[in-house]
């Protein structure tokens, strides 16, 4: 029997979800989520307390710092995330970040489209790139901006309306840069590694992106997701949640649970590159966003990534006879990540040494077939 042809490559940009809602259009079929492997779509899954970490204690030289380090290690090993408090940003400032986000998405469509992304770039205003005709789209509009390195900013894509947008984003991400150093040093210390072990991945040439998200009111929250299940391709992600509307769910012990809103907290989660660098001790958080039939929701996610030429591999101090090396060395992981995300796949799976022992037990022919199968995307 002849092999079926792969679906044609589409390569186009989907229309703004907000415009579909304003126009009262029928929901297009490619927003309907049909992957039953991801579990039922339900906004009423139980809301579970996520570990809370006091960042002030992580930098403390007093005896109270050690228990907080243990809490951090436990949170990142079992959850892959935590709610960060005492992070140095006033609640009023976080509200300001939320406010400029809402003000931007409330602008007329023609004003927002001045900052539209192109098919060749992830930066700018828009949403999903359509790469196959069978792709399931996310019910969200986004403004995606490179913040660091500063000399690579595309300021033509940075909104001038609201007039406080640029200064607010600049101040917010400056503060996140300071928090990055605190968190990455603490992560290394919790594993008895040199303080700079993870931080060195995110120094010279590291990339920082901020993504402003709008999840419009959705007429079919039972079958449509704001974001499909995924883990981030970053080293670390900072998320500022909506102050009133829940929607983020995380996968814990193969069950979806809701993340509660703590207005003054930042949700910090690990991406695939931290799981890889920790040799699997820390977990990359699998999460999704459900939609709401009555209220729109916003969030602001900031991703920190190594320079594309930086090679990431498990830290030497975390590889031994008791815990063998689990991951290959990778470079420009984020490129692989974006290639797979729209297809609903996790590229970190292909970075694992899955079949290292098969060579000794099976014939070369079968081994080769297994390896080729594992590399298919």
NORBELZI-V255085 format. One record per residue. RES is the residue in one small letter. SS is DSSP state (@ for helix, = for strand, . for the rest). OMEGA is omega in radians with two decimals (none if undefined). Layout:
res:RES ss:SS omega:OMEGA
res:RES ss:SS omega:OMEGA
This chain:
res:x ss:. omega:-3.08
res:x ss:. omega:3.11
res:x ss:. omega:3.13
res:x ss:. omega:3.14
res:x ss:. omega:3.09
res:x ss:. omega:3.12
res:x ss:. omega:-3.12
res:x ss:. omega:3.11
res:x ss:= omega:-3.00
res:x ss:= omega:3.13
res:x ss:= omega:3.04
res:x ss:= omega:3.10
res:x ss:= omega:3.09
res:x ss:. omega:-3.14
res:x ss:. omega:3.10
res:x ss:. omega:3.12
res:x ss:@ omega:-3.13
res:x ss:@ omega:3.14
res:x ss:@ omega:3.08
res:x ss:@ omega:-3.11
res:x ss:@ omega:-3.13
res:x ss:@ omega:-3.11
res:x ss:@ omega:-3.11
res:x ss:. omega:-3.09
res:x ss:. omega:3.06
res:x ss:. omega:-3.11
res:x ss:. omega:3.09
res:x ss:. omega:-3.08
res:x ss:@ omega:-3.05
res:x ss:@ omega:2.97
res:x ss:@ omega:-3.10
res:x ss:. omega:-3.08
res:x ss:. omega:-3.07
res:x ss:. omega:-3.12
res:x ss:. omega:-3.09
res:x ss:@ omega:3.12
res:x ss:@ omega:-3.10
res:x ss:@ omega:3.13
res:x ss:. omega:-3.12
res:x ss:. omega:3.07
res:x ss:. omega:-3.07
res:x ss:. omega:3.13
res:x ss:. omega:-3.04
res:x ss:. omega:3.01
res:x ss:. omega:-3.09
res:x ss:. omega:3.05
res:x ss:= omega:-3.04
res:x ss:= omega:3.11
res:x ss:. omega:3.05
res:x ss:. omega:3.11
res:x ss:. omega:3.12
res:x ss:= omega:-3.13
res:x ss:= omega:3.09
res:x ss:= omega:-3.08
res:x ss:@ omega:3.07
res:x ss:@ omega:3.13
res:x ss:@ omega:3.14
res:x ss:@ omega:-3.13
res:x ss:. omega:-3.09
res:x ss:. omega:3.07
res:x ss:. omega:-3.14
res:x ss:. omega:3.13
res:x ss:. omega:-3.14
res:x ss:@ omega:-3.12
res:x ss:@ omega:-3.08
res:x ss:@ omega:3.09
res:x ss:@ omega:3.14
res:x ss:@ omega:3.04
res:x ss:@ omega:3.10
res:x ss:@ omega:3.08
res:x ss:@ omega:3.13
res:x ss:@ omega:3.14
res:x ss:@ omega:3.14
res:x ss:@ omega:-3.12
res:x ss:@ omega:-3.08
res:x ss:@ omega:3.10
res:x ss:@ omega:-3.06
res:x ss:@ omega:-3.10
res:x ss:. omega:-3.01
res:x ss:. omega:-3.12
res:x ss:= omega:3.01
res:x ss:= omega:3.02
res:x ss:= omega:-3.09
res:x ss:= omega:3.05
res:x ss:= omega:-3.12
res:x ss:. omega:-3.08
res:x ss:. omega:3.06
res:x ss:. omega:3.10
res:x ss:. omega:-3.14
res:x ss:. omega:3.10
res:x ss:@ omega:-3.14
res:x ss:@ omega:3.10
res:x ss:@ omega:3.08
res:x ss:@ omega:3.08
res:x ss:@ omega:3.10
res:x ss:@ omega:3.09
res:x ss:@ omega:3.09
res:x ss:@ omega:-3.07
res:x ss:@ omega:-3.13
res:x ss:@ omega:3.07
res:x ss:@ omega:3.14
res:x ss:@ omega:-3.13
res:x ss:@ omega:3.11
res:x ss:@ omega:-3.09
res:x ss:@ omega:3.09
res:x ss:. omega:3.13
res:x ss:. omega:3.04
res:x ss:. omega:-3.08
res:x ss:@ omega:-3.11
res:x ss:@ omega:3.09
res:x ss:@ omega:3.13
res:x ss:@ omega:-3.06
res:x ss:@ omega:2.99
res:x ss:@ omega:-3.07
res:x ss:@ omega:-3.05
res:x ss:= omega:3.05
res:x ss:. omega:3.03
res:x ss:. omega:-3.13
res:x ss:. omega:-3.06
res:x ss:. omega:-3.00
res:x ss:. omega:3.08
res:x ss:. omega:-3.08
res:x ss:. omega:3.08
res:x ss:= omega:-3.11
res:x ss:= omega:3.10
res:x ss:= omega:3.08
res:x ss:. omega:-2.96
res:x ss:. omega:2.87
res:x ss:= omega:3.13
res:x ss:= omega:-3.08
res:x ss:= omega:3.03
res:x ss:= omega:-3.11
res:x ss:. omega:-3.13
res:x ss:. omega:-3.10
res:x ss:. omega:3.04
res:x ss:. omega:-3.07
res:x ss:. omega:3.10
res:x ss:. omega:3.13
res:x ss:. omega:-3.09
res:x ss:. omega:2.92
res:x ss:= omega:-3.01
res:x ss:= omega:2.88
res:x ss:= omega:-3.00
res:x ss:= omega:-3.05
res:x ss:= omega:2.99
res:x ss:= omega:-3.10
res:x ss:= omega:3.11
res:x ss:= omega:-0.01
res:x ss:. omega:-3.06
res:x ss:@ omega:-3.11
res:x ss:@ omega:3.09
res:x ss:@ omega:3.11
res:x ss:. omega:3.04
res:x ss:. omega:-3.00
res:x ss:@ omega:3.08
res:x ss:@ omega:3.12
res:x ss:@ omega:3.12
res:x ss:. omega:-3.08
res:x ss:. omega:3.01
res:x ss:. omega:3.10
res:x ss:. omega:0.09
res:x ss:. omega:-3.01
res:x ss:. omega:3.09
res:x ss:. omega:-3.01
res:x ss:@ omega:-3.02
res:x ss:@ omega:-3.13
res:x ss:@ omega:3.14
res:x ss:@ omega:3.12
res:x ss:@ omega:-3.13
res:x ss:@ omega:-3.14
res:x ss:@ omega:-3.11
res:x ss:@ omega:-3.08
res:x ss:@ omega:3.00
res:x ss:@ omega:3.14
res:x ss:@ omega:3.11
res:x ss:@ omega:3.07
res:x ss:@ omega:3.10
res:x ss:@ omega:3.13
res:x ss:@ omega:3.12
res:x ss:@ omega:-3.13
res:x ss:@ omega:3.13
res:x ss:@ omega:-3.04
res:x ss:@ omega:-3.10
res:x ss:@ omega:3.06
res:x ss:@ omega:-3.14
res:x ss:@ omega:3.09
res:x ss:@ omega:-3.14
res:x ss:@ omega:-3.13
res:x ss:@ omega:-3.13
res:x ss:@ omega:3.12
res:x ss:. omega:3.14
res:x ss:. omega:3.08
res:x ss:. omega:3.03
res:x ss:. omega:-3.07
res:x ss:. omega:-3.02
res:x ss:. omega:-3.01
res:x ss:. omega:3.14
res:x ss:. omega:-3.11
res:x ss:@ omega:3.14
res:x ss:@ omega:3.11
res:x ss:@ omega:-2.97
res:x ss:@ omega:3.10
res:x ss:. omega:-3.02
res:x ss:. omega:3.08
res:x ss:. omega:3.13
res:x ss:. omega:-3.09
res:x ss:= omega:3.00
res:x ss:= omega:3.08
res:x ss:= omega:2.97
res:x ss:= omega:-3.13
res:x ss:= omega:3.07
res:x ss:= omega:-3.03
res:x ss:= omega:2.96
res:x ss:= omega:3.05
res:x ss:= omega:-3.09
res:x ss:. omega:3.02
res:x ss:. omega:-3.04
res:x ss:. omega:-3.13
res:x ss:. omega:-3.10
res:x ss:. omega:-3.13
res:x ss:. omega:3.13
res:x ss:. omega:-3.09
res:x ss:. omega:-3.08
res:x ss:. omega:3.11
res:x ss:= omega:3.03
res:x ss:= omega:3.02
res:x ss:= omega:3.11
res:x ss:= omega:3.12
res:x ss:= omega:-3.12
res:x ss:= omega:2.90
res:x ss:= omega:-3.10
res:x ss:. omega:3.09
res:x ss:. omega:-3.04
res:x ss:. omega:2.86
res:x ss:. omega:-3.12
res:x ss:= omega:-3.14
res:x ss:= omega:3.04
res:x ss:= omega:-3.14
res:x ss:= omega:2.98
res:x ss:= omega:-3.08
res:x ss:= omega:2.95
res:x ss:. omega:-3.07
res:x ss:. omega:-3.01
res:x ss:. omega:-2.99
res:x ss:. omega:3.09
res:x ss:. omega:3.12
res:x ss:. omega:3.14
res:x ss:= omega:3.05
res:x ss:= omega:3.13
res:x ss:= omega:-3.14
res:x ss:= omega:-3.14
res:x ss:= omega:-3.13
res:x ss:. omega:3.09
res:x ss:. omega:3.09
res:x ss:= omega:3.08
res:x ss:= omega:3.08
res:x ss:= omega:3.14
res:x ss:= omega:3.11
res:x ss:= omega:-3.12
res:x ss:. omega:3.08
res:x ss:. omega:2.92
res:x ss:. omega:-2.94
res:x ss:. omega:-3.07
res:x ss:. omega:-3.09
res:x ss:. omega:2.94
res:x ss:= omega:3.02
res:x ss:= omega:3.12
res:x ss:= omega:3.12
res:x ss:= omega:3.12
res:x ss:= omega:3.02
res:x ss:. omega:-3.06
res:x ss:@ omega:-3.04
res:x ss:@ omega:3.04
res:x ss:@ omega:3.06
res:x ss:@ omega:-3.14
res:x ss:@ omega:-3.08
res:x ss:@ omega:3.12
res:x ss:. omega:-3.12
res:x ss:. omega:3.05
res:x ss:. omega:3.11
res:x ss:. omega:3.03
res:x ss:. omega:-3.06
res:x ss:. omega:2.99
res:x ss:. omega:-3.00
res:x ss:. omega:2.99
res:x ss:= omega:-3.06
res:x ss:= omega:3.10
res:x ss:= omega:3.10
res:x ss:= omega:3.06
res:x ss:= omega:-3.09
res:x ss:. omega:-3.02
res:x ss:. omega:-3.09
res:x ss:. omega:-3.05
res:x ss:. omega:-3.05
res:x ss:. omega:3.02
res:x ss:. omega:-3.09
res:x ss:= omega:3.04
res:x ss:= omega:2.96
res:x ss:= omega:3.12
res:x ss:= omega:-3.12
res:x ss:= omega:3.10
res:x ss:= omega:-3.03
res:x ss:= omega:3.05
res:x ss:= omega:-3.05
res:x ss:= omega:3.03
res:x ss:. omega:3.00
res:x ss:. omega:-3.09
res:x ss:. omega:-3.13
res:x ss:. omega:3.14
res:x ss:. omega:3.09
res:x ss:= omega:-3.12
res:x ss:= omega:3.12
res:x ss:. omega:3.12
res:x ss:. omega:3.13
res:x ss:. omega:-3.10
res:x ss:@ omega:-3.10
res:x ss:@ omega:-3.11
res:x ss:@ omega:3.13
res:x ss:. omega:3.13
res:x ss:. omega:-3.11
res:x ss:. omega:-3.13
res:x ss:. omega:3.13
res:x ss:. omega:-3.11
res:x ss:. omega:3.13
res:x ss:. omega:-3.07
res:x ss:. omega:-3.01
res:x ss:= omega:3.04
res:x ss:. omega:2.99
res:x ss:. omega:-3.13
res:x ss:= omega:3.07
res:x ss:= omega:-3.11
res:x ss:. omega:-3.12
res:x ss:@ omega:-3.05
res:x ss:@ omega:3.09
res:x ss:@ omega:3.07
res:x ss:@ omega:-3.12
res:x ss:@ omega:-3.10
res:x ss:@ omega:3.10
res:x ss:@ omega:-3.05
res:x ss:@ omega:-2.99
res:x ss:@ omega:-3.09
res:x ss:. omega:3.10
res:x ss:. omega:3.09
res:x ss:. omega:-3.10
res:x ss:. omega:3.13
res:x ss:. omega:-3.09
res:x ss:@ omega:-3.12
res:x ss:@ omega:3.11
res:x ss:@ omega:-3.09
res:x ss:@ omega:3.08
res:x ss:@ omega:-3.11
res:x ss:= omega:3.01
res:x ss:. omega:-3.05
res:x ss:. omega:-2.91
res:x ss:. omega:-3.01
res:x ss:. omega:-3.08
res:x ss:. omega:-3.08
res:x ss:@ omega:-3.10
res:x ss:@ omega:-3.06
res:x ss:@ omega:-2.99
res:x ss:. omega:-3.11
res:x ss:. omega:-3.07
res:x ss:. omega:-3.11
res:x ss:@ omega:-3.09
res:x ss:@ omega:-3.14
res:x ss:@ omega:3.13
res:x ss:@ omega:-3.11
res:x ss:@ omega:3.12
res:x ss:@ omega:-3.13
res:x ss:@ omega:-3.12
res:x ss:@ omega:3.14
res:x ss:@ omega:3.13
res:x ss:@ omega:-3.10
res:x ss:@ omega:-3.09
res:x ss:. omega:-3.14
res:x ss:. omega:3.12
res:x ss:. omega:none
